[in-house]
Amino acid sequence: MEIAEEILHQPGIDLAMIENAAERIKGQARRTPLLEATLLNEFLGMRVLFKPECLQKTGSFKFRGAYTKLSRLSEAEPGKPVVAFSSGNHAQGVAHAAQLLGLSCTIVMPDDAPAIKLGNTRAYGANIVTYDRFSEDREAIAHAISMETNAEIVRPFDDLDIMSGQGTTGLEIVQDAIDAGTRVDHVFCPAGGGGLLSGIALAVKSCMPDTAIWFAEPAGFDDVIRSLATGTRQNADFQTRTICDALLTKSVGVRPFKVIQEHVSGGYAITDDEALSAMFLAYQHLKVVVEPGGAAAFAALLQQRQRFAGSTVVVVLSGGNVDPAVFAACLAQSDGVPPQ
């Protein structure tokens, strides 16, 4: 069921595709702002601008790619049902996009997905099929549903429409920075399957070639870091555990990896405690709620703050769909946090 490696010889996304996606989602997705906190800048010794996709529709950047994909699909094949597999954020994005476009939607979700993500996906009208992420193959389940119902499989990251939709996040970063007369030295982004990272990297590097792109992964799930080091796609270690559920993928996608190899400078592995501390700082200084995976890029910057001192950095806060118990744990992580 995995995307074949021969697609490496096929055309990928380009800036024109991302610009087309931006027009397509206009009036549907929210244009999230760049946020800044003076005290946080002083504490870190750099200027940090945050792209809060936790404020996006469905609580994450995933709505961008989902609406791009489904709107293009509904034009080509009106009324065609869709099936997707996701731990929660892609699920909600696809479910809501399908709801807006009047499409039948089934989502394959792990049975241990956060309750808020399961509940919201149902609320958007999707039919949910659960599975055990440690013993069952979600792609095989989705493929079987597709064969039975003639549904289009909407992959979470290894898809050009999805990647171009996620790339609109980077396009907005570029446009807002240019409008403000701000030179961006670095962009930090979380990495799971690589759809967001590749889309942002392509958009930013096409317009600001001197800006470096960095990413963050949970410790133990650092397959993108290892893939870049070896030059071939590596698998994550599912024997480990992390609270960053949004970033748990088997491996980086074939299409995203091609872009990442060309445009991304490198990445860092972060711990659960570092993610919780980043969530706390975002809550304290920006007044936003971020989920663990959504705070991973900020956690990586905090980890590496001495290296990036004096820079202007954009950090993508990719999602905010966090269960109350996990957010309560983040509020207990106040050691070393600068005062308000």
Contacts in CASP RR format, 6 or more apart in sequence:
PFRMAT RR
TARGET T0000
AUTHOR 0000-0000-0000
METHOD contacts of the structure
MODEL  1
MEIAEEILHQPGIDLAMIENAAERIKGQARRTPLLEATLLNEFLGMRVLF
KPECLQKTGSFKFRGAYTKLSRLSEAEPGKPVVAFSSGNHAQGVAHAAQL
LGLSCTIVMPDDAPAIKLGNTRAYGANIVTYDRFSEDREAIAHAISMETN
AEIVRPFDDLDIMSGQGTTGLEIVQDAIDAGTRVDHVFCPAGGGGLLSGI
ALAVKSCMPDTAIWFAEPAGFDDVIRSLATGTRQNADFQTRTICDALLTK
SVGVRPFKVIQEHVSGGYAITDDEALSAMFLAYQHLKVVVEPGGAAAFAA
LLQQRQRFAGSTVVVVLSGGNVDPAVFAACLAQSDGVPPQ
1 137 0 8 1.000
1 139 0 8 1.000
1 140 0 8 1.000
1 142 0 8 1.000
1 143 0 8 1.000
2 139 0 8 1.000
2 254 0 8 1.000
3 155 0 8 1.000
3 158 0 8 1.000
3 253 0 8 1.000
3 254 0 8 1.000
3 255 0 8 1.000
4 254 0 8 1.000
5 254 0 8 1.000
7 254 0 8 1.000
7 255 0 8 1.000
8 254 0 8 1.000
8 258 0 8 1.000
12 160 0 8 1.000
12 255 0 8 1.000
12 258 0 8 1.000
12 259 0 8 1.000
13 160 0 8 1.000
13 163 0 8 1.000
13 164 0 8 1.000
13 167 0 8 1.000
13 198 0 8 1.000
13 199 0 8 1.000
13 202 0 8 1.000
13 255 0 8 1.000
13 259 0 8 1.000
14 202 0 8 1.000
14 206 0 8 1.000
15 202 0 8 1.000
15 203 0 8 1.000
15 206 0 8 1.000
15 207 0 8 1.000
17 160 0 8 1.000
17 164 0 8 1.000
18 164 0 8 1.000
18 165 0 8 1.000
18 167 0 8 1.000
18 168 0 8 1.000
18 170 0 8 1.000
18 171 0 8 1.000
18 199 0 8 1.000
18 202 0 8 1.000
18 203 0 8 1.000
19 171 0 8 1.000
20 164 0 8 1.000
21 64 0 8 1.000
21 65 0 8 1.000
21 68 0 8 1.000
21 161 0 8 1.000
21 164 0 8 1.000
21 165 0 8 1.000
21 167 0 8 1.000
21 168 0 8 1.000
22 165 0 8 1.000
22 168 0 8 1.000
22 171 0 8 1.000
22 172 0 8 1.000
24 67 0 8 1.000
24 68 0 8 1.000
24 71 0 8 1.000
24 72 0 8 1.000
25 64 0 8 1.000
25 65 0 8 1.000
25 67 0 8 1.000
25 68 0 8 1.000
25 165 0 8 1.000
25 168 0 8 1.000
28 57 0 8 1.000
28 63 0 8 1.000
28 67 0 8 1.000
28 100 0 8 1.000
29 56 0 8 1.000
29 57 0 8 1.000
29 63 0 8 1.000
29 64 0 8 1.000
29 67 0 8 1.000
29 168 0 8 1.000
30 55 0 8 1.000
30 56 0 8 1.000
30 57 0 8 1.000
31 172 0 8 1.000
32 51 0 8 1.000
32 52 0 8 1.000
32 53 0 8 1.000
32 55 0 8 1.000
32 56 0 8 1.000
32 169 0 8 1.000
32 172 0 8 1.000
33 52 0 8 1.000
33 176 0 8 1.000
34 49 0 8 1.000
34 50 0 8 1.000
34 51 0 8 1.000
34 173 0 8 1.000
34 176 0 8 1.000
34 177 0 8 1.000
34 180 0 8 1.000
34 314 0 8 1.000
35 49 0 8 1.000
35 50 0 8 1.000
35 52 0 8 1.000
35 286 0 8 1.000
35 288 0 8 1.000
36 47 0 8 1.000
36 48 0 8 1.000
36 49 0 8 1.000
36 50 0 8 1.000
37 48 0 8 1.000
37 285 0 8 1.000
37 286 0 8 1.000
39 285 0 8 1.000
39 338 0 8 1.000
39 339 0 8 1.000
39 340 0 8 1.000
40 48 0 8 1.000
40 281 0 8 1.000
40 285 0 8 1.000
40 338 0 8 1.000
41 47 0 8 1.000
41 48 0 8 1.000
42 338 0 8 1.000
43 338 0 8 1.000
44 301 0 8 1.000
44 302 0 8 1.000
44 305 0 8 1.000
44 309 0 8 1.000
45 305 0 8 1.000
45 309 0 8 1.000
45 310 0 8 1.000
46 305 0 8 1.000
46 308 0 8 1.000
46 309 0 8 1.000
46 310 0 8 1.000
46 311 0 8 1.000
46 312 0 8 1.000
46 313 0 8 1.000
47 310 0 8 1.000
47 311 0 8 1.000
47 312 0 8 1.000
47 313 0 8 1.000
48 301 0 8 1.000
48 312 0 8 1.000
48 313 0 8 1.000
48 314 0 8 1.000
48 315 0 8 1.000
49 177 0 8 1.000
49 182 0 8 1.000
49 184 0 8 1.000
49 312 0 8 1.000
49 313 0 8 1.000
49 314 0 8 1.000
49 315 0 8 1.000
50 282 0 8 1.000
50 286 0 8 1.000
50 288 0 8 1.000
50 298 0 8 1.000
50 314 0 8 1.000
50 315 0 8 1.000
50 316 0 8 1.000
50 317 0 8 1.000
51 169 0 8 1.000
51 170 0 8 1.000
51 172 0 8 1.000
51 173 0 8 1.000
51 314 0 8 1.000
51 315 0 8 1.000
51 316 0 8 1.000
51 317 0 8 1.000
52 286 0 8 1.000
52 288 0 8 1.000
52 290 0 8 1.000
52 317 0 8 1.000
53 59 0 8 1.000
53 60 0 8 1.000
53 61 0 8 1.000
53 169 0 8 1.000
53 294 0 8 1.000
53 316 0 8 1.000
53 317 0 8 1.000
53 318 0 8 1.000
53 319 0 8 1.000
54 60 0 8 1.000
54 288 0 8 1.000
54 289 0 8 1.000
54 290 0 8 1.000
54 291 0 8 1.000
54 294 0 8 1.000
54 317 0 8 1.000
54 318 0 8 1.000
54 319 0 8 1.000
54 320 0 8 1.000
55 288 0 8 1.000
56 63 0 8 1.000
56 64 0 8 1.000
56 319 0 8 1.000
57 63 0 8 1.000
57 93 0 8 1.000
57 96 0 8 1.000
58 89 0 8 1.000
58 92 0 8 1.000
58 93 0 8 1.000
58 95 0 8 1.000
58 96 0 8 1.000
58 120 0 8 1.000
58 124 0 8 1.000
58 321 0 8 1.000
59 89 0 8 1.000
59 92 0 8 1.000
59 319 0 8 1.000
59 320 0 8 1.000
59 321 0 8 1.000
60 89 0 8 1.000
60 92 0 8 1.000
60 93 0 8 1.000
60 246 0 8 1.000
60 294 0 8 1.000
60 318 0 8 1.000
60 319 0 8 1.000
60 320 0 8 1.000
60 321 0 8 1.000
61 89 0 8 1.000
61 166 0 8 1.000
61 169 0 8 1.000
61 196 0 8 1.000
61 316 0 8 1.000
61 318 0 8 1.000
61 319 0 8 1.000
62 86 0 8 1.000
62 89 0 8 1.000
62 90 0 8 1.000
62 92 0 8 1.000
62 93 0 8 1.000
62 94 0 8 1.000
62 156 0 8 1.000
62 166 0 8 1.000
63 92 0 8 1.000
63 93 0 8 1.000
63 96 0 8 1.000
63 97 0 8 1.000
64 165 0 8 1.000
64 166 0 8 1.000
64 167 0 8 1.000
64 168 0 8 1.000
64 169 0 8 1.000
65 93 0 8 1.000
65 161 0 8 1.000
65 162 0 8 1.000
65 163 0 8 1.000
65 164 0 8 1.000
65 165 0 8 1.000
65 166 0 8 1.000
65 168 0 8 1.000
66 90 0 8 1.000
66 93 0 8 1.000
66 94 0 8 1.000
66 96 0 8 1.000
66 97 0 8 1.000
66 154 0 8 1.000
66 162 0 8 1.000
67 93 0 8 1.000
67 97 0 8 1.000
67 100 0 8 1.000
67 165 0 8 1.000
68 161 0 8 1.000
68 162 0 8 1.000
68 164 0 8 1.000
68 165 0 8 1.000
68 168 0 8 1.000
69 97 0 8 1.000
69 154 0 8 1.000
69 159 0 8 1.000
69 161 0 8 1.000
69 162 0 8 1.000
69 165 0 8 1.000
70 82 0 8 1.000
70 94 0 8 1.000
70 97 0 8 1.000
70 98 0 8 1.000
70 101 0 8 1.000
70 103 0 8 1.000
70 154 0 8 1.000
71 97 0 8 1.000
71 101 0 8 1.000
72 161 0 8 1.000
73 80 0 8 1.000
73 82 0 8 1.000
73 152 0 8 1.000
73 154 0 8 1.000
73 161 0 8 1.000
74 80 0 8 1.000
74 101 0 8 1.000
74 102 0 8 1.000
74 103 0 8 1.000
77 152 0 8 1.000
79 102 0 8 1.000
79 103 0 8 1.000
79 104 0 8 1.000
80 103 0 8 1.000
80 150 0 8 1.000
80 151 0 8 1.000
80 152 0 8 1.000
81 103 0 8 1.000
81 104 0 8 1.000
81 105 0 8 1.000
81 106 0 8 1.000
81 149 0 8 1.000
81 150 0 8 1.000
81 151 0 8 1.000
81 152 0 8 1.000
82 94 0 8 1.000
82 98 0 8 1.000
82 103 0 8 1.000
82 104 0 8 1.000
82 105 0 8 1.000
82 106 0 8 1.000
82 151 0 8 1.000
82 152 0 8 1.000
82 153 0 8 1.000
82 154 0 8 1.000
83 105 0 8 1.000
83 106 0 8 1.000
83 107 0 8 1.000
83 108 0 8 1.000
83 142 0 8 1.000
83 145 0 8 1.000
83 146 0 8 1.000
83 149 0 8 1.000
83 151 0 8 1.000
83 152 0 8 1.000
83 153 0 8 1.000
83 154 0 8 1.000
84 90 0 8 1.000
84 91 0 8 1.000
84 94 0 8 1.000
84 105 0 8 1.000
84 106 0 8 1.000
84 107 0 8 1.000
84 108 0 8 1.000
84 142 0 8 1.000
84 153 0 8 1.000
84 154 0 8 1.000
84 155 0 8 1.000
84 156 0 8 1.000
85 107 0 8 1.000
85 108 0 8 1.000
85 109 0 8 1.000
85 138 0 8 1.000
85 139 0 8 1.000
85 141 0 8 1.000
85 142 0 8 1.000
85 156 0 8 1.000
86 94 0 8 1.000
86 107 0 8 1.000
86 108 0 8 1.000
86 109 0 8 1.000
86 156 0 8 1.000
87 109 0 8 1.000
87 110 0 8 1.000
87 113 0 8 1.000
87 117 0 8 1.000
87 133 0 8 1.000
87 245 0 8 1.000
87 246 0 8 1.000
87 248 0 8 1.000
88 109 0 8 1.000
88 113 0 8 1.000
88 114 0 8 1.000
88 117 0 8 1.000
88 118 0 8 1.000
88 121 0 8 1.000
88 245 0 8 1.000
88 246 0 8 1.000
88 321 0 8 1.000
89 117 0 8 1.000
89 246 0 8 1.000
89 319 0 8 1.000
89 321 0 8 1.000
90 154 0 8 1.000
90 156 0 8 1.000
91 107 0 8 1.000
91 109 0 8 1.000
91 113 0 8 1.000
91 117 0 8 1.000
91 121 0 8 1.000
91 126 0 8 1.000
91 128 0 8 1.000
92 117 0 8 1.000
92 120 0 8 1.000
92 121 0 8 1.000
92 124 0 8 1.000
92 321 0 8 1.000
93 124 0 8 1.000
94 105 0 8 1.000
94 107 0 8 1.000
94 126 0 8 1.000
94 154 0 8 1.000
95 105 0 8 1.000
95 107 0 8 1.000
95 120 0 8 1.000
95 121 0 8 1.000
95 124 0 8 1.000
95 125 0 8 1.000
95 126 0 8 1.000
96 124 0 8 1.000
98 104 0 8 1.000
98 105 0 8 1.000
98 124 0 8 1.000
98 125 0 8 1.000
98 126 0 8 1.000
99 105 0 8 1.000
99 124 0 8 1.000
99 125 0 8 1.000
104 149 0 8 1.000
104 151 0 8 1.000
105 124 0 8 1.000
105 125 0 8 1.000
105 126 0 8 1.000
105 127 0 8 1.000
106 126 0 8 1.000
106 127 0 8 1.000
106 128 0 8 1.000
106 129 0 8 1.000
106 145 0 8 1.000
106 149 0 8 1.000
106 151 0 8 1.000
107 121 0 8 1.000
107 126 0 8 1.000
107 127 0 8 1.000
107 128 0 8 1.000
107 129 0 8 1.000
108 128 0 8 1.000
108 129 0 8 1.000
108 130 0 8 1.000
108 131 0 8 1.000
108 138 0 8 1.000
108 141 0 8 1.000
108 142 0 8 1.000
108 145 0 8 1.000
109 117 0 8 1.000
109 118 0 8 1.000
109 121 0 8 1.000
109 128 0 8 1.000
109 129 0 8 1.000
109 130 0 8 1.000
109 131 0 8 1.000
110 130 0 8 1.000
110 131 0 8 1.000
110 132 0 8 1.000
110 133 0 8 1.000
110 138 0 8 1.000
111 130 0 8 1.000
111 131 0 8 1.000
111 132 0 8 1.000
111 133 0 8 1.000
112 133 0 8 1.000
113 130 0 8 1.000
113 245 0 8 1.000
114 245 0 8 1.000
114 291 0 8 1.000
114 321 0 8 1.000
114 322 0 8 1.000
114 323 0 8 1.000
114 326 0 8 1.000
115 323 0 8 1.000
116 321 0 8 1.000
116 322 0 8 1.000
116 323 0 8 1.000
117 321 0 8 1.000
118 128 0 8 1.000
120 321 0 8 1.000
121 128 0 8 1.000
122 128 0 8 1.000
129 141 0 8 1.000
129 145 0 8 1.000
131 138 0 8 1.000
131 141 0 8 1.000
133 238 0 8 1.000
133 248 0 8 1.000
134 238 0 8 1.000
142 153 0 8 1.000
143 153 0 8 1.000
145 151 0 8 1.000
146 152 0 8 1.000
146 153 0 8 1.000
154 162 0 8 1.000
155 162 0 8 1.000
156 162 0 8 1.000
156 193 0 8 1.000
156 195 0 8 1.000
156 249 0 8 1.000
157 163 0 8 1.000
157 192 0 8 1.000
157 193 0 8 1.000
157 194 0 8 1.000
157 195 0 8 1.000
157 196 0 8 1.000
157 249 0 8 1.000
157 253 0 8 1.000
157 256 0 8 1.000
158 193 0 8 1.000
158 195 0 8 1.000
158 253 0 8 1.000
158 254 0 8 1.000
158 255 0 8 1.000
158 256 0 8 1.000
159 255 0 8 1.000
160 255 0 8 1.000
162 195 0 8 1.000
163 195 0 8 1.000
163 198 0 8 1.000
163 199 0 8 1.000
163 202 0 8 1.000
163 255 0 8 1.000
163 256 0 8 1.000
163 259 0 8 1.000
164 199 0 8 1.000
165 199 0 8 1.000
166 195 0 8 1.000
166 196 0 8 1.000
166 198 0 8 1.000
166 199 0 8 1.000
166 200 0 8 1.000
167 196 0 8 1.000
167 199 0 8 1.000
167 200 0 8 1.000
167 202 0 8 1.000
167 203 0 8 1.000
168 203 0 8 1.000
169 196 0 8 1.000
169 199 0 8 1.000
169 200 0 8 1.000
169 203 0 8 1.000
169 316 0 8 1.000
170 187 0 8 1.000
170 199 0 8 1.000
170 200 0 8 1.000
170 203 0 8 1.000
170 204 0 8 1.000
171 203 0 8 1.000
171 207 0 8 1.000
173 184 0 8 1.000
173 187 0 8 1.000
173 200 0 8 1.000
173 203 0 8 1.000
173 204 0 8 1.000
173 314 0 8 1.000
174 203 0 8 1.000
174 204 0 8 1.000
174 207 0 8 1.000
174 208 0 8 1.000
177 183 0 8 1.000
177 184 0 8 1.000
177 208 0 8 1.000
177 314 0 8 1.000
178 207 0 8 1.000
182 312 0 8 1.000
183 312 0 8 1.000
184 204 0 8 1.000
184 208 0 8 1.000
184 211 0 8 1.000
184 312 0 8 1.000
184 313 0 8 1.000
184 314 0 8 1.000
185 211 0 8 1.000
185 212 0 8 1.000
185 308 0 8 1.000
185 311 0 8 1.000
185 312 0 8 1.000
185 313 0 8 1.000
186 211 0 8 1.000
186 212 0 8 1.000
186 213 0 8 1.000
186 214 0 8 1.000
186 308 0 8 1.000
186 311 0 8 1.000
186 312 0 8 1.000
186 313 0 8 1.000
186 314 0 8 1.000
187 200 0 8 1.000
187 204 0 8 1.000
187 211 0 8 1.000
187 212 0 8 1.000
187 213 0 8 1.000
187 214 0 8 1.000
187 313 0 8 1.000
187 314 0 8 1.000
187 315 0 8 1.000
187 316 0 8 1.000
188 214 0 8 1.000
188 215 0 8 1.000
188 216 0 8 1.000
188 297 0 8 1.000
188 298 0 8 1.000
188 300 0 8 1.000
188 301 0 8 1.000
188 313 0 8 1.000
188 314 0 8 1.000
188 315 0 8 1.000
188 316 0 8 1.000
189 196 0 8 1.000
189 197 0 8 1.000
189 200 0 8 1.000
189 201 0 8 1.000
189 213 0 8 1.000
189 214 0 8 1.000
189 215 0 8 1.000
189 216 0 8 1.000
189 297 0 8 1.000
189 316 0 8 1.000
189 318 0 8 1.000
190 196 0 8 1.000
190 197 0 8 1.000
190 215 0 8 1.000
190 216 0 8 1.000
190 217 0 8 1.000
190 246 0 8 1.000
190 247 0 8 1.000
190 293 0 8 1.000
190 294 0 8 1.000
190 296 0 8 1.000
190 297 0 8 1.000
190 316 0 8 1.000
190 318 0 8 1.000
191 197 0 8 1.000
191 215 0 8 1.000
191 216 0 8 1.000
191 217 0 8 1.000
191 224 0 8 1.000
191 247 0 8 1.000
191 252 0 8 1.000
191 260 0 8 1.000
191 267 0 8 1.000
191 296 0 8 1.000
192 217 0 8 1.000
192 221 0 8 1.000
192 224 0 8 1.000
192 246 0 8 1.000
192 247 0 8 1.000
192 248 0 8 1.000
192 249 0 8 1.000
192 252 0 8 1.000
193 224 0 8 1.000
193 249 0 8 1.000
193 251 0 8 1.000
193 252 0 8 1.000
193 253 0 8 1.000
193 256 0 8 1.000
194 224 0 8 1.000
194 252 0 8 1.000
194 253 0 8 1.000
194 256 0 8 1.000
194 257 0 8 1.000
194 260 0 8 1.000
195 253 0 8 1.000
195 256 0 8 1.000
196 316 0 8 1.000
196 318 0 8 1.000
197 213 0 8 1.000
197 215 0 8 1.000
197 224 0 8 1.000
197 256 0 8 1.000
197 260 0 8 1.000
197 264 0 8 1.000
198 255 0 8 1.000
198 256 0 8 1.000
198 257 0 8 1.000
198 258 0 8 1.000
198 259 0 8 1.000
198 260 0 8 1.000
198 263 0 8 1.000
199 256 0 8 1.000
199 259 0 8 1.000
200 213 0 8 1.000
200 316 0 8 1.000
201 213 0 8 1.000
201 259 0 8 1.000
201 260 0 8 1.000
201 263 0 8 1.000
201 264 0 8 1.000
202 259 0 8 1.000
202 263 0 8 1.000
204 211 0 8 1.000
204 213 0 8 1.000
205 211 0 8 1.000
205 213 0 8 1.000
205 263 0 8 1.000
212 265 0 8 1.000
213 263 0 8 1.000
213 264 0 8 1.000
213 265 0 8 1.000
213 266 0 8 1.000
214 264 0 8 1.000
214 265 0 8 1.000
214 266 0 8 1.000
214 267 0 8 1.000
214 268 0 8 1.000
214 297 0 8 1.000
214 300 0 8 1.000
215 224 0 8 1.000
215 260 0 8 1.000
215 264 0 8 1.000
215 266 0 8 1.000
215 267 0 8 1.000
215 268 0 8 1.000
215 297 0 8 1.000
215 300 0 8 1.000
216 267 0 8 1.000
216 268 0 8 1.000
216 269 0 8 1.000
216 270 0 8 1.000
216 296 0 8 1.000
216 297 0 8 1.000
216 299 0 8 1.000
216 300 0 8 1.000
217 223 0 8 1.000
217 224 0 8 1.000
217 225 0 8 1.000
217 247 0 8 1.000
217 267 0 8 1.000
217 268 0 8 1.000
217 269 0 8 1.000
217 270 0 8 1.000
217 296 0 8 1.000
218 242 0 8 1.000
218 244 0 8 1.000
218 247 0 8 1.000
218 248 0 8 1.000
218 269 0 8 1.000
218 270 0 8 1.000
218 271 0 8 1.000
218 272 0 8 1.000
218 275 0 8 1.000
218 293 0 8 1.000
218 296 0 8 1.000
219 240 0 8 1.000
219 242 0 8 1.000
219 269 0 8 1.000
219 270 0 8 1.000
219 271 0 8 1.000
219 272 0 8 1.000
220 236 0 8 1.000
220 237 0 8 1.000
220 240 0 8 1.000
220 242 0 8 1.000
220 269 0 8 1.000
221 236 0 8 1.000
221 237 0 8 1.000
221 240 0 8 1.000
221 242 0 8 1.000
221 244 0 8 1.000
221 247 0 8 1.000
221 248 0 8 1.000
221 249 0 8 1.000
222 236 0 8 1.000
222 269 0 8 1.000
223 233 0 8 1.000
223 234 0 8 1.000
223 235 0 8 1.000
223 236 0 8 1.000
223 249 0 8 1.000
223 250 0 8 1.000
223 251 0 8 1.000
223 252 0 8 1.000
224 252 0 8 1.000
224 257 0 8 1.000
224 260 0 8 1.000
224 267 0 8 1.000
225 266 0 8 1.000
225 267 0 8 1.000
225 268 0 8 1.000
225 269 0 8 1.000
226 234 0 8 1.000
227 233 0 8 1.000
227 234 0 8 1.000
227 251 0 8 1.000
227 252 0 8 1.000
227 257 0 8 1.000
228 260 0 8 1.000
228 261 0 8 1.000
228 264 0 8 1.000
228 266 0 8 1.000
228 267 0 8 1.000
231 261 0 8 1.000
233 251 0 8 1.000
233 252 0 8 1.000
233 253 0 8 1.000
233 254 0 8 1.000
233 257 0 8 1.000
234 251 0 8 1.000
235 250 0 8 1.000
235 251 0 8 1.000
236 248 0 8 1.000
236 249 0 8 1.000
236 250 0 8 1.000
236 251 0 8 1.000
238 248 0 8 1.000
238 250 0 8 1.000
242 248 0 8 1.000
242 272 0 8 1.000
242 292 0 8 1.000
243 272 0 8 1.000
243 275 0 8 1.000
243 276 0 8 1.000
243 292 0 8 1.000
243 293 0 8 1.000
243 326 0 8 1.000
244 270 0 8 1.000
244 272 0 8 1.000
244 275 0 8 1.000
244 292 0 8 1.000
244 293 0 8 1.000
244 294 0 8 1.000
244 296 0 8 1.000
245 291 0 8 1.000
245 292 0 8 1.000
245 293 0 8 1.000
246 291 0 8 1.000
246 292 0 8 1.000
246 293 0 8 1.000
246 294 0 8 1.000
246 318 0 8 1.000
246 319 0 8 1.000
246 321 0 8 1.000
247 293 0 8 1.000
247 296 0 8 1.000
252 260 0 8 1.000
267 300 0 8 1.000
268 300 0 8 1.000
268 303 0 8 1.000
268 304 0 8 1.000
270 278 0 8 1.000
270 296 0 8 1.000
270 299 0 8 1.000
270 300 0 8 1.000
270 303 0 8 1.000
271 299 0 8 1.000
272 292 0 8 1.000
273 333 0 8 1.000
274 299 0 8 1.000
274 300 0 8 1.000
274 302 0 8 1.000
274 303 0 8 1.000
275 292 0 8 1.000
275 293 0 8 1.000
275 295 0 8 1.000
275 296 0 8 1.000
275 299 0 8 1.000
276 292 0 8 1.000
276 329 0 8 1.000
276 330 0 8 1.000
276 333 0 8 1.000
277 299 0 8 1.000
277 302 0 8 1.000
277 330 0 8 1.000
277 333 0 8 1.000
277 335 0 8 1.000
277 337 0 8 1.000
278 290 0 8 1.000
278 295 0 8 1.000
278 296 0 8 1.000
278 298 0 8 1.000
278 299 0 8 1.000
278 302 0 8 1.000
279 290 0 8 1.000
279 291 0 8 1.000
279 292 0 8 1.000
279 295 0 8 1.000
279 322 0 8 1.000
279 327 0 8 1.000
279 330 0 8 1.000
279 333 0 8 1.000
280 330 0 8 1.000
280 331 0 8 1.000
280 333 0 8 1.000
280 334 0 8 1.000
280 337 0 8 1.000
281 298 0 8 1.000
281 302 0 8 1.000
281 337 0 8 1.000
282 288 0 8 1.000
282 289 0 8 1.000
282 290 0 8 1.000
282 295 0 8 1.000
282 298 0 8 1.000
282 317 0 8 1.000
283 289 0 8 1.000
283 290 0 8 1.000
283 330 0 8 1.000
283 331 0 8 1.000
284 337 0 8 1.000
284 340 0 8 1.000
285 340 0 8 1.000
288 317 0 8 1.000
288 320 0 8 1.000
289 320 0 8 1.000
289 322 0 8 1.000
289 327 0 8 1.000
290 298 0 8 1.000
290 317 0 8 1.000
290 319 0 8 1.000
290 320 0 8 1.000
290 322 0 8 1.000
291 319 0 8 1.000
291 320 0 8 1.000
291 321 0 8 1.000
291 322 0 8 1.000
291 326 0 8 1.000
292 322 0 8 1.000
292 326 0 8 1.000
292 330 0 8 1.000
293 318 0 8 1.000
293 319 0 8 1.000
294 317 0 8 1.000
294 318 0 8 1.000
294 319 0 8 1.000
294 320 0 8 1.000
295 317 0 8 1.000
296 318 0 8 1.000
297 315 0 8 1.000
297 316 0 8 1.000
297 317 0 8 1.000
297 318 0 8 1.000
298 315 0 8 1.000
298 317 0 8 1.000
301 308 0 8 1.000
301 313 0 8 1.000
301 315 0 8 1.000
322 330 0 8 1.000
END
